[in-house]
Amino acid sequence: MTNKKYKSYTHKEPSIISIAEGKKRFSSLVGDALEEKKEFVITKRGKPVAVIIPYDEYKQAKRLEGYKKILDAREAFAKSGVSADEVFKESRRQLEKKN
């Protein structure tokens, strides 16, 4: 028994669609992305320019991007010998200075 709430995404190769075709089929492409978890790469003169993906996948990608930025910053601070406490204190000082 599969609970729809926790339905996992299966990675499929995205369909390639030209802008002209995308214009004609926009509503159905969005419906397929939403209901069937399909992905579409939109091309202009054969070159990828945009992607249609389910919104949940977009949110997940943005969340992961944020985590990566945090980890990169953490690594940079660790390499420079700056502690998290120093970063916090300086951030607070800068915020108070602006107000």
C-alpha positions as CSV (number, residue, x, y, z in Angstrom):
1,M,0.0,0.0,0.0
2,T,1.6,3.3,-1.1
3,N,0.9,6.5,0.7
4,K,0.6,9.2,-1.9
5,K,1.9,11.8,0.5
6,Y,5.3,10.0,0.6
7,K,5.4,9.0,-3.1
8,S,9.0,9.1,-4.2
9,Y,10.1,10.7,-7.4
10,T,11.6,8.4,-9.9
11,H,14.2,10.1,-12.0
12,K,13.4,9.9,-15.7
13,E,15.2,11.6,-18.5
14,P,13.5,14.9,-19.2
15,S,11.6,15.3,-22.4
16,I,13.1,17.9,-24.8
17,I,10.5,20.4,-26.1
18,S,11.1,23.4,-28.4
19,I,9.7,26.8,-27.4
20,A,7.2,26.6,-30.2
21,E,5.9,23.2,-29.1
22,G,6.0,24.3,-25.5
23,K,3.7,27.3,-26.4
24,K,1.2,25.0,-28.0
25,R,1.2,22.4,-25.2
26,F,1.9,24.6,-22.1
27,S,-1.1,23.6,-20.1
28,S,-0.6,19.9,-20.7
29,L,3.1,20.2,-19.9
30,V,2.4,21.8,-16.6
31,G,-0.3,19.1,-15.9
32,D,2.2,16.3,-16.7
33,A,4.8,17.9,-14.5
34,L,2.3,18.2,-11.7
35,E,0.4,14.9,-12.0
36,E,3.0,12.5,-13.5
37,K,6.2,14.2,-12.1
38,K,7.6,14.6,-15.6
39,E,10.4,17.0,-16.4
40,F,10.7,19.0,-19.6
41,V,13.7,20.9,-21.1
42,I,12.7,23.8,-23.2
43,T,15.0,24.5,-26.1
44,K,15.5,27.5,-28.4
45,R,17.2,26.7,-31.7
46,G,18.2,23.4,-30.2
47,K,19.9,24.8,-27.1
48,P,18.4,24.3,-23.6
49,V,17.1,27.5,-22.1
50,A,14.5,26.6,-19.4
51,V,13.1,23.7,-17.5
52,I,9.6,22.8,-16.4
53,I,9.7,20.6,-13.3
54,P,7.2,19.9,-10.5
55,Y,7.2,22.7,-7.9
56,D,8.1,20.3,-5.1
57,E,11.3,19.3,-6.9
58,Y,12.1,23.0,-7.5
59,K,11.7,23.7,-3.7
60,Q,13.9,20.7,-2.9
61,A,16.6,21.9,-5.3
62,K,16.6,25.4,-3.8
63,R,16.8,23.9,-0.3
64,L,19.8,21.8,-1.3
65,E,21.4,24.8,-2.9
66,G,21.0,26.7,0.4
67,Y,22.5,23.8,2.4
68,K,25.5,23.7,0.0
69,K,26.1,27.4,0.5
70,I,26.1,27.0,4.2
71,L,28.5,24.1,4.1
72,D,30.8,26.0,1.7
73,A,30.8,29.0,4.1
74,R,31.5,26.7,7.0
75,E,34.4,25.1,5.2
76,A,35.8,28.6,4.3
77,F,35.6,29.7,7.9
78,A,37.2,26.5,9.2
79,K,40.1,27.0,6.8
80,S,40.7,30.6,7.8
81,G,40.5,29.7,11.6
82,V,37.4,31.9,12.2
83,S,35.1,30.4,14.8
84,A,31.3,30.3,14.6
85,D,31.2,32.4,17.7
86,E,33.3,35.1,16.0
87,V,31.1,35.1,12.9
88,F,28.0,35.4,15.1
89,K,29.4,38.3,17.1
90,E,30.5,40.2,14.0
91,S,27.2,39.6,12.3
92,R,25.3,40.9,15.3
93,R,27.7,44.0,15.5
94,Q,27.1,44.7,11.8
95,L,23.3,44.4,12.2
96,E,23.2,46.7,15.2
97,K,25.4,49.2,13.3
98,K,22.8,49.3,10.5
99,N,19.9,50.1,12.8
